[in-house]
Amino acid sequence: MEETSTLVELAIGNIKVHVGCNRCPAFRAVMRLPSEFYTKLTMATKVLMVAEKPSIALSIATALSGGRMSSRRGSTEVHEFDGMFLGYRVQYKVTSVIGHVFSVDFPPTYQDWAATDPLTLFQAPVLKSESNPKAHIRQHLNREARGCGDLVLWLDCDREGENICFEVIECAGFHPNDGRRIHRARFSSVTEKDITHAMKNLVQPNKDEALAVDARQEIDLKVGVAFTRFQTTYFQGKYGNLDSRVISYGPCQTPTLGFCVQRYLQISTFKPEKFWVVFPYIIKNGFELKLEWDRNRLFDHDVAEMFQKIILEDTVVKVTNISEKQETKGRPSGLNTVNLLKVASSALGLGPHVAMQLAERLYTQGFISYPRTESTAYPSSYDFKGTLGTIVSNPVWGSYVQTLLTNGYHKPKSGTDVGDHPPITPMKSANEDMLGGDAWRLYQYVCQHFLGTLSPDCKYVRKKIEYSVGGELFSCVGQHVTVKGFTAIMPWLAVSEKNLPQFTEGEKIEILKVELYEGKTTPPDYLSESELISLMEKHGIGTDASIPVHINNISERNYVKVESGRKLVPTTLGISLIRGYQCIDPDLCLPDIRSFIEHQITLVSKGQANHSLVVQHVLQQFKQKFTYFIKQIENMDALFEAQFSPLSDTGRALSKCGKCLRYMKYISMLPSRLYCNTCEEVYYVPQKGTIKLYKELTCPLDNFELLLFSMAGPDGKSFPLCPYCYNNPPFEGIDTLFGAPKTATSPKLGKGVGMPCFLCPHPTCRHSLISQGVCACPECDGTLVLDPVSAPKWRLYCNMCNCLVLLPEGAHRISVTKEKCKECESGIIEVDFNKKTTPLKDGETLHAGCILCDDLLHSLVEMKHGKSFFRGRGRGRGRGRGGRKQDPKMSFRDF
């Protein structure tokens, strides 16, 4: 018998086992091992690798497998292939998360604004729940980690990425003492070279950096929510035209707004002054020159006029000195995040939030290196020649790159090395067709900046000619570029040339005219985004990753408006808030407060301070400030009172209150709401739509007049609601509310979240789910409900998702009857067709049936925003016969 043997090397400690045929002694020894050995054997041959985004997971798998891999669907895609790992043959599984797996929030008992004193939030417990429960990332990672002996973490290499590392470790179920190993890959781009290098240099994840993020999240949550809830409740209960859903506070957000308001106050308090300047003009070799006065300007008109007369009387100027000096304009250092955001705003017209999204997309597609970095110094081992080689074929700057490669590139300037990532650089060539407008412009700048750092300095000659007339000194300056250097590839930084005619020292030239220019001092302009980013960086507010978020927040909260030139102009609300903080406790809006927090968090990240003690210390400081703020709120309220209208003076009369039967006022400014002046009560309504009275009908439960809410767009829903029921659902068990965030695990009322009629289970009200519901939604657990005002384009919409079913168009009337379909228990609808277009025989117009089972109605309906629609599903949560089972034989024929 011919024997064959196979070598299997197992990564169980330092043991290697050779398994041959059944006659081999090693084989028999292995057969006698306990079952735990085989479990470890299987685990040791599988490696799970987790990236931060699906696109990065794909790049990693492609680079390590050489493109030879299989992919399957999961919560995120899983790529599988065989390869070597630490000297052993293994099976790889590469998958990803989609950002943070968990988010920090308060327990449900602290979610009710009305029942929770904001002061208690400083000591409240916090819990971590899945950021996106519907994505099932936790379950996905746990399932994929089964049977894996090694976990390799490919999360972004910053503090946030480090924090996500430990979220992944928790989800995967890897524990320090279970014998399985955890590795951290550190990389700056998703090129094959960087990925391979990271794989050969695996390290351990940094627990201290992860704890620093936990500390910041808890501090920001507790401080921000406490102040925000108090301010929002206090001011929105008094004023109607604030035009903001929440009056928020944030340790980063508020000092950021403070910079904008500080500049506004400088502008508003500025008093212009008149000034005068004397300008003699001369002509030399056909050049007319305007001479600059050494005194610059005078603020006394009579004195300036005296100097004008003295110069006019002298009639000639004398050249007293001619000097030339070689000047150098230095090439830039490496590109970091802050400088990228500043250029994107000032030169490309892209807001920081948009610019960061584009940069991250370019990174995940492999076009640029990691875009979140504070360093401007290249590592000593950086392969400049290799990077130049990747973009030498680019049709836009390829010839410039070739020149650098041929003539030799210059060593970049020494910048700042923070120890995080190298500066942002291109990783592969692209063109505008591949990337699209804004992404291409950002990529183009990254490439130009990189090439600029490797180019010579710009050199030019500065020539200054000095003159004397009437005892006063004047001059003119010319510039001539001798070496363009980096400005050839970054032309917007070029030195402007100004040629001067030839003069000789002692030469006299006749004065052509003497101008007495009158001007006014001007205030500074509003802060630009670029200037604001510089101020935030200088004062340590936010990180390279969070700066765009804070600027975006103050804009979304209606605290500032972004005007032409990306200038940030504070609104009345933003100004009132900052002036209020300044009256009560200036620390709340000064940058020092965030610098203090960031310093403490940095100590945690370096392992120099205890995470829990830092959180406790910072929260204690803010708690004292919050207590004082509450006691002094009247000082801020006085400012609001001068700028905003009381609720009773805001809005227009719309519908009757069910309690006092007097008209309530509708306040359209955010957050949209009704206010009863008699009862002094506020009723929030759905946001981002239009509200009107619904046929003067009333709710059978509370006698409030019904309203009709219509969402924007041709496919927007329209539905009735009772203001009181919307804010105070009268039935228990309503676990889904309209307007609640999709990721909310425990939806709460308020600020536009509530129960419309299409969620109400009232058994007899003709507007309720029971009366208007037709059948289960094919796309979710919701119910398809008749849109009461959609005529003549009748339709059903889902009360939970965006699924729409179009009914026969042009019908005079469509209504839901009390009858049920005998086959599927769906609601029977009655259609009154138009006589001219009726599909019925003999001109009949009235027809009743089930849209799922009636052949005629079945052929006349059409689905939008849905994938498939099946019979056998009754009204509400798949409650009809057959539940959620799907029989392809019973599907709509045209869907």
WOKAFEN-V286282 format. One record per run of one state. SS is the DSSP state (a for helix, b for strand, c for the rest). FROM is the first residue (numbers start at 1). LEN is the number of residues. If there is no record, write none. Layout:
ss/from/len
SS/FROM/LEN
SS/FROM/LEN
//
This chain:
ss/from/len
c/1/5
b/6/1
c/7/5
b/12/1
c/13/2
b/15/1
c/16/3
b/19/1
c/20/5
a/25/7
c/32/3
a/35/10
c/45/1
b/46/6
c/52/2
a/54/12
c/66/4
b/70/3
c/73/5
b/78/8
c/86/2
b/88/9
c/97/5
b/102/5
c/107/1
a/108/3
c/111/7
a/118/5
c/123/3
b/126/5
c/131/2
a/133/3
c/136/1
a/137/9
c/146/4
b/150/5
c/155/4
a/159/14
c/173/8
b/181/4
c/185/7
a/192/9
c/201/2
b/203/1
c/204/3
a/207/30
c/237/2
b/239/1
c/240/13
a/253/16
c/269/5
b/274/11
c/285/2
b/287/4
c/291/1
b/292/2
c/294/4
b/298/1
c/299/2
a/301/14
c/315/1
b/316/14
c/330/7
a/337/10
c/347/5
a/352/13
c/365/3
b/368/1
c/369/15
a/384/8
c/392/6
a/398/10
c/408/18
b/426/1
c/427/5
a/432/4
c/436/1
a/437/17
c/454/4
b/458/12
c/470/2
b/472/12
c/484/1
a/485/4
c/489/2
a/491/3
c/494/4
b/498/1
c/499/9
b/508/13
c/521/7
b/528/1
a/529/11
c/540/7
a/547/10
c/557/3
b/560/4
a/564/3
b/567/4
c/571/1
a/572/13
c/585/1
a/586/4
c/590/1
a/591/15
c/606/5
a/611/21
c/632/1
a/633/11
c/644/2
b/646/1
a/647/3
c/650/2
b/652/5
c/657/6
b/663/5
c/668/5
b/673/4
c/677/4
b/681/4
c/685/4
b/689/10
c/699/6
b/705/7
c/712/6
b/718/5
a/723/5
c/728/10
b/738/1
c/739/11
b/750/1
c/751/2
b/753/2
c/755/2
a/757/3
c/760/9
a/769/4
b/773/4
c/777/6
b/783/4
c/787/8
b/795/4
c/799/5
b/804/3
c/807/6
b/813/8
c/821/6
b/827/6
c/833/8
a/841/3
c/844/2
b/846/4
c/850/5
a/855/6
c/861/1
b/862/3
c/865/5
b/870/1
c/871/17
a/888/3
b/891/1
c/892/4
//
